Amino acid sequence: MDLLKSIFKGDKVIWIIFLFLCLISITEVFSAASTLTYKSGDHWGPITQHSILLMVGAVIVVLVHNIPYKWFQVFPVFLLPISIGLLAFVMLMGFITGDRVNGAARWMTFMGIQFQPSEIAKMAVVIVTAFILSKGQDEDGASPKAFKRIMIITCIVCGLILPENYSTGMLLFGTVYLMMFIGRVSARKLLILGGGIVAFVTVFVAFLLATPDKTLENIPMGHRFTTVKSRIADFTNKEEVPAAKFDIDGDGQVAHARIAVATSHVVGKGPGNSVQRDFLSQAFSDFIFAIIIEELGLIGGAFVVFLYVCLLIRVGRIAKKCERTFPAFLIIGIALLLVSQAIFNMMVAVGLAPVTGQPLPLISKGGTSTLINCAYIGMILSVSRYTARLEEQKEHDALIPMQVEVPAEETNSDAQTAAEPTAKVLNSDAEFE
């Protein structure tokens, strides 16, 4: 028991949420990976690979949560330039070789391992934003220089992500925007920025819908314009189509996801009994929430939503206990990134948003995203260890005056001797400086 406590430190609620998400992931990926099983001819191969990946992720959580949070400030020093270089390289190779997956150049292969540089870039930007906000705080809020620095870095990274992955770029920018709001950036600047973004998106969408597909294909990055246009058009088209004329092959992903949700009922069909998993090509990733609802019912879907909401609330409580701004901004940014991505994924699965291609954090089958998300959980747990240390220190300090007052007959020298540990306690947080 003492061994487990020494290994698994940090907030217990965060640990429980992480373990529940991993259990749901293993169960549902095993069920939803039928297409991969059929293609590979190996029944146990996909789930074995995924389970090993989650075990590696758990090791990452244990390793990261034992790192003092102060060292996270160093990560962007090498993560940011590396991620920018990799994003530029992937984009360039997409133009030169035309090597794309699902129409987008998002992945690169290194020593047989396929990963997305955008996942590394998201981590770097969140940490940098938290660092700049923490260093730029004064009595009136965040300094103007902090806003400029954050926007320069965010625009460079998002500018490299957006051409090939609109949803990820928008998700990252939105997370940074919320972090700046929490970090007390000038409301006037945020309103101007928000208004500019809304105006740009409105004009961009109008341009896509008004321009013929052939014209869009001749524009640089036009291959992505047509994809985005079709997804927006399919989502905004509210015209009822007769069942006989409905093209279930052309709109297979969305159609089968809606069928999965509609046929789930309250308790679902039971784990492993999904029907639509055999028709959804991305049932194990982008549309896994639809499979969760089909097999576990509305109760199972609500439970998954509950886990992410609990994660956000718990992180907020941990951040409130922080006496330093960097760890508070860091974990808030991480929680906003994870929860907003989860919301987008679930909204797509139930038909409330156009298809974005965002996986469900810690549940969908993935490579880079799963490991990075595990690192995020490790960072949150590391900060929770820091706050727990602070609470223990405060409780110890509160006992010092009582220890000094009890022996009233003792001399002043004895009282001074009894109070000596106070100095040590006050300085015990030096490792977190």
BELRAZI-V278772 format. One record per residue. OMEGA is omega in whole degrees, -180 to 180 (none if undefined). BURIAL is + if it has 9 or more other ideal C-beta (glycine too) atoms within 8 Angstrom, else -. D_LAST is the distance of its C-alpha to the last C-alpha in whole Angstrom. Layout:
omega=OMEGA burial=BURIAL d_last=D_LAST
omega=OMEGA burial=BURIAL d_last=D_LAST
This chain:
omega=178 burial=- d_last=31
omega=178 burial=- d_last=28
omega=179 burial=- d_last=28
omega=178 burial=- d_last=28
omega=180 burial=- d_last=25
omega=-180 burial=- d_last=23
omega=-177 burial=- d_last=24
omega=-180 burial=- d_last=23
omega=178 burial=+ d_last=20
omega=-175 burial=+ d_last=19
omega=-177 burial=+ d_last=21
omega=-179 burial=- d_last=25
omega=178 burial=- d_last=26
omega=177 burial=+ d_last=25
omega=-180 burial=+ d_last=26
omega=178 burial=- d_last=29
omega=179 burial=+ d_last=29
omega=-179 burial=+ d_last=29
omega=177 burial=- d_last=31
omega=179 burial=+ d_last=34
omega=178 burial=+ d_last=33
omega=179 burial=+ d_last=34
omega=177 burial=- d_last=37
omega=-180 burial=+ d_last=38
omega=-179 burial=+ d_last=38
omega=-179 burial=+ d_last=39
omega=-174 burial=+ d_last=42
omega=176 burial=+ d_last=43
omega=176 burial=+ d_last=42
omega=180 burial=+ d_last=45
omega=-172 burial=+ d_last=47
omega=-175 burial=+ d_last=47
omega=-178 burial=+ d_last=47
omega=179 burial=+ d_last=51
omega=178 burial=+ d_last=51
omega=178 burial=+ d_last=49
omega=180 burial=+ d_last=51
omega=-178 burial=- d_last=54
omega=-176 burial=- d_last=53
omega=-176 burial=- d_last=52
omega=-179 burial=- d_last=54
omega=-176 burial=- d_last=52
omega=-174 burial=- d_last=51
omega=-175 burial=- d_last=48
omega=-178 burial=+ d_last=47
omega=-177 burial=+ d_last=45
omega=176 burial=+ d_last=43
omega=178 burial=- d_last=42
omega=-179 burial=- d_last=40
omega=180 burial=+ d_last=39
omega=178 burial=+ d_last=38
omega=179 burial=- d_last=37
omega=178 burial=+ d_last=34
omega=177 burial=+ d_last=33
omega=175 burial=- d_last=32
omega=177 burial=+ d_last=30
omega=178 burial=+ d_last=28
omega=176 burial=+ d_last=28
omega=178 burial=- d_last=27
omega=177 burial=+ d_last=24
omega=-179 burial=+ d_last=23
omega=-179 burial=+ d_last=22
omega=-176 burial=+ d_last=21
omega=-176 burial=+ d_last=18
omega=173 burial=+ d_last=17
omega=177 burial=- d_last=16
omega=175 burial=+ d_last=14
omega=-172 burial=- d_last=10
omega=-177 burial=+ d_last=10
omega=-178 burial=- d_last=7
omega=177 burial=- d_last=10
omega=178 burial=+ d_last=13
omega=-179 burial=+ d_last=12
omega=-175 burial=- d_last=14
omega=-178 burial=+ d_last=17
omega=-179 burial=+ d_last=19
omega=178 burial=- d_last=19
omega=-179 burial=- d_last=22
omega=-175 burial=+ d_last=23
omega=179 burial=+ d_last=24
omega=179 burial=- d_last=26
omega=-179 burial=+ d_last=27
omega=178 burial=+ d_last=28
omega=178 burial=+ d_last=30
omega=-180 burial=- d_last=32
omega=177 burial=+ d_last=33
omega=178 burial=+ d_last=34
omega=180 burial=+ d_last=36
omega=180 burial=+ d_last=37
omega=179 burial=+ d_last=38
omega=-180 burial=+ d_last=40
omega=180 burial=- d_last=42
omega=176 burial=+ d_last=43
omega=178 burial=+ d_last=44
omega=-174 burial=- d_last=46
omega=-174 burial=- d_last=48
omega=-175 burial=- d_last=49
omega=-179 burial=- d_last=49
omega=-177 burial=- d_last=47
omega=176 burial=+ d_last=46
omega=-177 burial=- d_last=45
omega=177 burial=- d_last=47
omega=-176 burial=- d_last=47
omega=177 burial=+ d_last=43
omega=-176 burial=+ d_last=42
omega=-171 burial=+ d_last=38
omega=170 burial=+ d_last=38
omega=-175 burial=+ d_last=38
omega=178 burial=- d_last=39
omega=-180 burial=- d_last=37
omega=178 burial=- d_last=39
omega=-179 burial=- d_last=40
omega=179 burial=- d_last=37
omega=-180 burial=- d_last=38
omega=179 burial=+ d_last=35
omega=177 burial=+ d_last=34
omega=-179 burial=+ d_last=31
omega=179 burial=+ d_last=31
omega=177 burial=+ d_last=29
omega=-180 burial=+ d_last=26
omega=179 burial=+ d_last=26
omega=179 burial=+ d_last=26
omega=-179 burial=+ d_last=22
omega=-178 burial=+ d_last=21
omega=180 burial=+ d_last=22
omega=-180 burial=+ d_last=21
omega=179 burial=+ d_last=17
omega=179 burial=+ d_last=18
omega=178 burial=+ d_last=19
omega=-180 burial=+ d_last=16
omega=-179 burial=+ d_last=14
omega=179 burial=+ d_last=17
omega=-179 burial=+ d_last=17
omega=-180 burial=+ d_last=13
omega=-177 burial=- d_last=14
omega=-179 burial=+ d_last=17
omega=170 burial=+ d_last=17
omega=-176 burial=- d_last=19
omega=-177 burial=- d_last=21
omega=-178 burial=- d_last=24
omega=179 burial=+ d_last=22
omega=-179 burial=+ d_last=21
omega=178 burial=+ d_last=22
omega=179 burial=- d_last=25
omega=179 burial=- d_last=24
omega=179 burial=+ d_last=21
omega=-179 burial=+ d_last=25
omega=-179 burial=- d_last=26
omega=179 burial=+ d_last=24
omega=-178 burial=+ d_last=24
omega=179 burial=+ d_last=27
omega=-179 burial=- d_last=28
omega=-178 burial=+ d_last=26
omega=-179 burial=+ d_last=27
omega=178 burial=- d_last=31
omega=-178 burial=+ d_last=31
omega=180 burial=+ d_last=30
omega=177 burial=+ d_last=32
omega=177 burial=- d_last=35
omega=-179 burial=+ d_last=35
omega=-171 burial=+ d_last=35
omega=-176 burial=+ d_last=37
omega=-178 burial=- d_last=40
omega=-177 burial=+ d_last=40
omega=-177 burial=+ d_last=38
omega=-175 burial=+ d_last=39
omega=179 burial=+ d_last=37
omega=178 burial=+ d_last=34
omega=179 burial=+ d_last=33
omega=179 burial=+ d_last=34
omega=179 burial=+ d_last=32
omega=180 burial=+ d_last=29
omega=178 burial=+ d_last=30
omega=178 burial=+ d_last=30
omega=178 burial=+ d_last=27
omega=179 burial=+ d_last=25
omega=179 burial=+ d_last=28
omega=177 burial=+ d_last=26
omega=178 burial=+ d_last=23
omega=177 burial=+ d_last=24
omega=178 burial=- d_last=26
omega=180 burial=- d_last=23
omega=174 burial=+ d_last=20
omega=170 burial=- d_last=23
omega=-177 burial=+ d_last=25
omega=180 burial=+ d_last=28
omega=179 burial=- d_last=31
omega=180 burial=- d_last=33
omega=180 burial=+ d_last=32
omega=177 burial=+ d_last=31
omega=178 burial=- d_last=35
omega=179 burial=- d_last=36
omega=179 burial=+ d_last=34
omega=177 burial=+ d_last=35
omega=178 burial=- d_last=39
omega=179 burial=- d_last=39
omega=179 burial=+ d_last=38
omega=179 burial=- d_last=40
omega=-180 burial=- d_last=43
omega=-180 burial=- d_last=42
omega=180 burial=- d_last=42
omega=180 burial=- d_last=46
omega=-179 burial=- d_last=47
omega=179 burial=- d_last=46
omega=178 burial=+ d_last=48
omega=178 burial=- d_last=51
omega=-180 burial=- d_last=51
omega=-177 burial=+ d_last=51
omega=-177 burial=+ d_last=53
omega=-176 burial=- d_last=56
omega=178 burial=+ d_last=56
omega=-178 burial=- d_last=58
omega=-179 burial=- d_last=57
omega=178 burial=- d_last=59
omega=180 burial=- d_last=57
omega=-178 burial=+ d_last=54
omega=179 burial=+ d_last=54
omega=178 burial=- d_last=55
omega=173 burial=- d_last=52
omega=-175 burial=- d_last=49
omega=-178 burial=- d_last=47
omega=179 burial=+ d_last=50
omega=177 burial=+ d_last=49
omega=179 burial=+ d_last=46
omega=-179 burial=+ d_last=48
omega=178 burial=+ d_last=51
omega=180 burial=+ d_last=49
omega=180 burial=+ d_last=47
omega=-179 burial=+ d_last=50
omega=180 burial=- d_last=52
omega=178 burial=+ d_last=49
omega=-180 burial=+ d_last=49
omega=179 burial=+ d_last=53
omega=-178 burial=+ d_last=53
omega=-176 burial=+ d_last=50
omega=180 burial=- d_last=52
omega=-178 burial=- d_last=55
omega=-179 burial=- d_last=57
omega=179 burial=- d_last=60
omega=180 burial=- d_last=62
omega=178 burial=- d_last=63
omega=-177 burial=- d_last=66
omega=-178 burial=- d_last=65
omega=-177 burial=- d_last=68
omega=-177 burial=- d_last=66
omega=-180 burial=+ d_last=62
omega=-177 burial=- d_last=61
omega=177 burial=- d_last=59
omega=179 burial=- d_last=59
omega=179 burial=- d_last=57
omega=-172 burial=+ d_last=55
omega=-176 burial=+ d_last=54
omega=-178 burial=+ d_last=50
omega=-177 burial=+ d_last=50
omega=-178 burial=+ d_last=54
omega=175 burial=+ d_last=53
omega=179 burial=+ d_last=50
omega=177 burial=+ d_last=52
omega=179 burial=+ d_last=54
omega=-179 burial=+ d_last=52
omega=-176 burial=+ d_last=50
omega=-177 burial=- d_last=54
omega=-174 burial=+ d_last=55
omega=-174 burial=+ d_last=52
omega=-172 burial=- d_last=53
omega=-175 burial=- d_last=51
omega=178 burial=- d_last=50
omega=-178 burial=+ d_last=51
omega=-179 burial=+ d_last=53
omega=180 burial=- d_last=51
omega=179 burial=- d_last=48
omega=-176 burial=- d_last=50
omega=179 burial=- d_last=53
omega=176 burial=+ d_last=52
omega=-175 burial=+ d_last=55
omega=178 burial=+ d_last=53
omega=-179 burial=+ d_last=51
omega=-179 burial=- d_last=54
omega=179 burial=- d_last=54
omega=-179 burial=+ d_last=50
omega=180 burial=- d_last=49
omega=-179 burial=- d_last=46
omega=-177 burial=+ d_last=46
omega=-178 burial=+ d_last=43
omega=-174 burial=+ d_last=41
omega=-175 burial=+ d_last=41
omega=-179 burial=+ d_last=44
omega=179 burial=+ d_last=42
omega=176 burial=+ d_last=42
omega=178 burial=+ d_last=46
omega=177 burial=+ d_last=46
omega=180 burial=+ d_last=44
omega=-179 burial=+ d_last=46
omega=-175 burial=+ d_last=49
omega=-177 burial=+ d_last=49
omega=177 burial=+ d_last=47
omega=179 burial=+ d_last=48
omega=179 burial=+ d_last=47
omega=178 burial=+ d_last=45
omega=177 burial=+ d_last=43
omega=178 burial=+ d_last=42
omega=180 burial=- d_last=41
omega=177 burial=+ d_last=39
omega=177 burial=+ d_last=37
omega=180 burial=+ d_last=36
omega=-180 burial=- d_last=35
omega=180 burial=+ d_last=33
omega=177 burial=+ d_last=31
omega=177 burial=+ d_last=31
omega=178 burial=+ d_last=30
omega=-180 burial=+ d_last=27
omega=-180 burial=+ d_last=26
omega=-179 burial=- d_last=26
omega=177 burial=+ d_last=24
omega=177 burial=+ d_last=21
omega=178 burial=+ d_last=22
omega=178 burial=- d_last=22
omega=180 burial=+ d_last=18
omega=180 burial=+ d_last=17
omega=-179 burial=- d_last=18
omega=-178 burial=+ d_last=16
omega=176 burial=+ d_last=13
omega=177 burial=- d_last=11
omega=-173 burial=- d_last=9
omega=-176 burial=+ d_last=12
omega=-180 burial=+ d_last=11
omega=179 burial=+ d_last=12
omega=178 burial=+ d_last=14
omega=-178 burial=+ d_last=16
omega=-176 burial=+ d_last=16
omega=175 burial=+ d_last=18
omega=178 burial=+ d_last=20
omega=179 burial=+ d_last=21
omega=-179 burial=+ d_last=22
omega=178 burial=+ d_last=24
omega=179 burial=+ d_last=26
omega=-178 burial=+ d_last=26
omega=-175 burial=+ d_last=28
omega=179 burial=+ d_last=30
omega=176 burial=+ d_last=31
omega=178 burial=+ d_last=32
omega=180 burial=+ d_last=34
omega=179 burial=+ d_last=36
omega=-180 burial=+ d_last=37
omega=-178 burial=+ d_last=38
omega=177 burial=+ d_last=40
omega=177 burial=+ d_last=41
omega=-177 burial=+ d_last=43
omega=-178 burial=+ d_last=44
omega=175 burial=+ d_last=46
omega=-180 burial=+ d_last=47
omega=-180 burial=- d_last=45
omega=177 burial=- d_last=44
omega=-178 burial=- d_last=45
omega=-177 burial=+ d_last=44
omega=-178 burial=+ d_last=41
omega=180 burial=- d_last=40
omega=177 burial=+ d_last=37
omega=177 burial=+ d_last=36
omega=-173 burial=+ d_last=35
omega=176 burial=+ d_last=32
omega=178 burial=+ d_last=32
omega=-180 burial=+ d_last=35
omega=175 burial=+ d_last=37
omega=-179 burial=+ d_last=38
omega=179 burial=+ d_last=36
omega=-179 burial=+ d_last=34
omega=-176 burial=+ d_last=31
omega=180 burial=+ d_last=31
omega=-179 burial=+ d_last=31
omega=178 burial=+ d_last=28
omega=178 burial=+ d_last=26
omega=176 burial=+ d_last=26
omega=176 burial=+ d_last=25
omega=176 burial=+ d_last=22
omega=179 burial=+ d_last=21
omega=177 burial=+ d_last=22
omega=178 burial=+ d_last=20
omega=178 burial=+ d_last=17
omega=179 burial=+ d_last=18
omega=177 burial=+ d_last=18
omega=178 burial=+ d_last=15
omega=178 burial=+ d_last=13
omega=175 burial=+ d_last=16
omega=178 burial=+ d_last=15
omega=-180 burial=+ d_last=11
omega=176 burial=+ d_last=13
omega=177 burial=+ d_last=16
omega=178 burial=+ d_last=13
omega=180 burial=+ d_last=13
omega=177 burial=+ d_last=16
omega=180 burial=- d_last=17
omega=179 burial=+ d_last=15
omega=178 burial=- d_last=17
omega=178 burial=- d_last=20
omega=179 burial=+ d_last=20
omega=-179 burial=+ d_last=19
omega=180 burial=- d_last=22
omega=-177 burial=- d_last=24
omega=179 burial=+ d_last=24
omega=178 burial=- d_last=26
omega=179 burial=- d_last=29
omega=-179 burial=- d_last=28
omega=-175 burial=+ d_last=29
omega=-175 burial=- d_last=32
omega=180 burial=- d_last=34
omega=-176 burial=- d_last=35
omega=-178 burial=- d_last=37
omega=-178 burial=- d_last=39
omega=-178 burial=- d_last=37
omega=179 burial=- d_last=36
omega=180 burial=- d_last=33
omega=178 burial=- d_last=32
omega=177 burial=+ d_last=32
omega=179 burial=+ d_last=30
omega=178 burial=- d_last=27
omega=179 burial=- d_last=27
omega=-177 burial=+ d_last=27
omega=-177 burial=+ d_last=24
omega=179 burial=- d_last=22
omega=-179 burial=- d_last=20
omega=-180 burial=+ d_last=18
omega=179 burial=- d_last=16
omega=180 burial=- d_last=15
omega=-179 burial=+ d_last=14
omega=-179 burial=- d_last=12
omega=-176 burial=- d_last=10
omega=180 burial=- d_last=10
omega=-176 burial=+ d_last=7
omega=-180 burial=- d_last=5
omega=179 burial=- d_last=6
omega=-180 burial=+ d_last=4
omega=none burial=- d_last=0
